[in-house]
Structures are given as C-alpha cells and as structure tokens.
C-alpha cells in the first residue's frame, strides 16, 4: 500500500496541528519552553497520524 501525500494533505496536517496545539495550550497552560516543544511535537505527530489514517481509509 502506497501513501501519497499531496499539497492538500500538507495543508490539512498544518491545520490540524495548529488547532491541536492551540487546544493543548488552552487546556494545560504550559509555561516552559520544553513543554511547548513537546506540545508542538505531539500536535504534529497527531496531525500526521490523522491524515495518514484518513488516506488509508479512503484508498
């Protein structure tokens, strides 16, 4: 199974990651830079996983 990420997928990844990062920031009120970096990494990993899962379901 081949997964092809197109520009629309990249836009979806960025949108999901930004929304998730904002929601996590509101929820946990992180103040340290390490927490912010961890939060951004988690948001990006979740966004990539969501887009890949959607691609697999629709392929």
Backbone as CSV, one residue per row, in Angstrom:
resi,resn,N_x,N_y,N_z,CA_x,CA_y,CA_z,C_x,C_y,C_z
1,UNK,0.848,-1.176,0.000,0.000,0.000,0.000,0.893,1.239,0.000
2,UNK,0.683,2.077,-0.971,1.460,3.310,-1.085,0.603,4.485,-0.641
3,UNK,1.206,5.353,0.134,0.503,6.552,0.603,1.152,7.756,-0.063
4,UNK,0.362,8.532,-0.777,0.859,9.711,-1.463,0.292,10.947,-0.780
5,UNK,1.172,11.742,-0.197,0.722,12.984,0.429,0.824,14.109,-0.596
6,UNK,-0.298,14.748,-0.846,-0.332,15.854,-1.789,-0.393,17.156,-1.006
7,UNK,-0.453,18.265,-1.720,-0.445,19.567,-1.054,-1.666,19.753,-0.155
8,UNK,-2.805,19.186,-0.544,-3.990,19.307,0.298,-3.789,18.566,1.618
9,UNK,-3.038,17.462,1.585,-2.746,16.738,2.810,-1.818,17.536,3.719
10,UNK,-0.860,18.214,3.129,0.060,19.042,3.921,-0.702,20.188,4.584
11,UNK,-1.624,20.786,3.862,-2.450,21.856,4.428,-3.296,21.315,5.577
12,UNK,-3.845,20.117,5.407,-4.648,19.507,6.472,-3.788,19.208,7.692
13,UNK,-2.571,18.714,7.475,-1.661,18.441,8.585,-1.361,19.713,9.355
14,UNK,-1.075,20.795,8.652,-0.763,22.069,9.313,-1.970,22.585,10.083
15,UNK,-3.156,22.503,9.474,-4.363,22.996,10.151,-4.678,22.186,11.400
16,UNK,-4.592,20.864,11.301,-4.878,20.016,12.464,-3.845,20.248,13.557
17,UNK,-2.576,20.373,13.175,-1.514,20.588,14.158,-1.682,21.926,14.875
18,UNK,-2.005,22.974,14.136,-2.204,24.282,14.767,-3.405,24.272,15.707
19,UNK,-4.498,23.674,15.276,-5.687,23.602,16.122,-5.405,22.798,17.388
20,UNK,-4.721,21.662,17.236,-4.398,20.831,18.390,-3.462,21.554,19.344
21,UNK,-2.469,22.258,18.806,-1.537,22.998,19.655,-2.254,24.090,20.443
22,UNK,-3.191,24.769,19.800,-3.955,25.815,20.494,-4.814,25.210,21.591
23,UNK,-5.474,24.101,21.287,-6.319,23.447,22.297,-5.483,22.929,23.471
24,UNK,-4.318,22.365,23.207,-3.451,21.900,24.282,-2.929,23.063,25.114
25,UNK,-2.608,24.179,24.460,-2.112,25.350,25.187,-3.191,25.910,26.109
26,UNK,-4.422,25.938,25.629,-5.526,26.429,26.456,-5.787,25.475,27.616
27,UNK,-5.699,24.192,27.342,-6.017,23.186,28.367,-4.962,23.124,29.471
28,UNK,-3.689,23.101,29.101,-2.643,22.847,30.088,-1.865,24.088,30.531
29,UNK,-1.970,25.198,29.825,-1.274,26.452,30.170,0.218,26.209,30.446
30,UNK,0.897,25.693,29.457,2.310,25.343,29.572,3.153,26.625,29.561
31,UNK,4.139,26.689,30.465,4.962,27.896,30.558,6.419,27.660,30.193
32,UNK,6.909,26.434,30.296,8.319,26.188,29.989,8.493,25.933,28.492
33,UNK,9.687,26.205,27.983,9.937,26.003,26.564,9.950,24.517,26.230
34,UNK,10.350,23.676,27.164,10.334,22.233,26.910,8.900,21.724,26.754
35,UNK,8.011,22.248,27.564,6.603,21.870,27.441,6.011,22.303,26.116
36,UNK,6.393,23.491,25.664,5.888,23.995,24.384,6.408,23.138,23.232
37,UNK,7.688,22.760,23.285,8.259,21.916,22.239,7.581,20.543,22.235
38,UNK,7.387,19.964,23.405,6.722,18.667,23.499,5.287,18.748,22.979
39,UNK,4.611,19.824,23.327,3.244,20.023,22.867,3.203,20.141,21.347
40,UNK,4.128,20.876,20.758,4.168,21.020,19.306,4.471,19.685,18.626
41,UNK,5.382,18.917,19.191,5.700,17.603,18.620,4.503,16.664,18.685
42,UNK,3.802,16.666,19.811,2.610,15.827,19.941,1.512,16.252,18.961
43,UNK,1.333,17.554,18.805,0.307,18.051,17.884,0.642,17.663,16.451
44,UNK,1.909,17.786,16.068,2.301,17.424,14.700,2.198,15.924,14.463
45,UNK,2.615,15.121,15.434,2.520,13.671,15.281,1.060,13.240,15.155
46,UNK,0.204,13.833,15.952,-1.226,13.511,15.867,-1.832,13.938,14.544
47,UNK,-1.426,15.087,14.038,-1.950,15.569,12.764,-1.508,14.669,11.619
48,UNK,-0.251,14.278,11.628,0.247,13.392,10.576,-0.474,12.044,10.644
49,UNK,-0.652,11.520,11.848,-1.351,10.245,12.007,-2.793,10.344,11.527
50,UNK,-3.456,11.449,11.815,-4.853,11.622,11.385,-4.958,11.667,9.865
51,UNK,-4.066,12.383,9.213,-4.128,12.486,7.751,-3.785,11.148,7.100
52,UNK,-2.786,10.455,7.631,-2.436,9.147,7.068,-3.568,8.149,7.281
53,UNK,-4.205,8.183,8.446,-5.338,7.291,8.686,-6.485,7.589,7.721
54,UNK,-6.734,8.849,7.449,-7.781,9.215,6.500,-7.418,8.725,5.103
55,UNK,-6.149,8.875,4.714,-5.703,8.409,3.408,-5.862,6.900,3.278
56,UNK,-5.535,6.170,4.329,-5.651,4.709,4.290,-7.117,4.291,4.181
57,UNK,-7.993,4.991,4.891,-9.420,4.631,4.846,-10.044,4.922,3.488
58,UNK,-9.602,5.972,2.823,-10.206,6.345,1.557,-9.535,5.689,0.356
59,UNK,-8.387,5.058,0.561,-7.663,4.448,-0.571,-8.185,3.078,-0.894
